[in-house]
């Protein structure tokens, strides 16, 4: 995420970059030392998408200020 936004790790922290997922569970996080997108907890496809062939989890990256 840091590379895609052309920000260094300090700028990620200073700009208040955060991830927001649909629903109440936060499935993804930003790794503090690398800026990589990582899973924040175990994702159970069968529980989330029981009868759906294509399972998609969406999240938004929120950055304060202008890019």
N, C-alpha and C positions, 0 to 999 in steps of 0.2 A: 504494500500500500504506500509506504514512504516513497519508493522509487516511482510508482505510477503517478503520485502527486508532485513529484520533484521536490520533496522536502527531506531535510535530514532529520535524524531522530529527535534532536532538541526542538526543532520546529514543530514536529508532531505534538510534543508535549505542550509547548508554548501556545499553539493554536487551538488547543483543546479538542484535538481530533478524537472522535468517538464513533462507535458502531451502534446502530439501532436495528433490532430485528423485529419482524412482524410478531404479534402476540406478546405474551408475557415472558418468554424464555429467551435468554441471550445465548445463542449457540456459538457465536464467533467473538473473537477478541483480537486486539493488536498486541503482538509480542513486544514488550517494552525495549528489549535490547536490539531487535532486528528490524522492527517495523513490519513484520510479516503478518498476514492474516492467518489465524490459527483457530481451531475449534476450542471453545471454552468448556465444553462438556461433551459427554458421549451423546451421539445422535442416533436414535433408534428409528430407522426408516419405516419399519413395520408399524410402529406406534403412530408416527406422524402422517403417513400416507398409506393407510391400509388398502384402499381400493383404487388408488391412483397409480397408473403405470409410470408416469414421469413425476418424480418427486423433486420439487424445487423449494429451497429455502432462500428467502430474500433478506438482504440487510442493506442498510444505507450507511455510507460514511459521511459523517457530519464534520465540517471544518469551519471553525470560526474565522471571520475575516475574508479578505479577497485572495483568490489564487491568481 
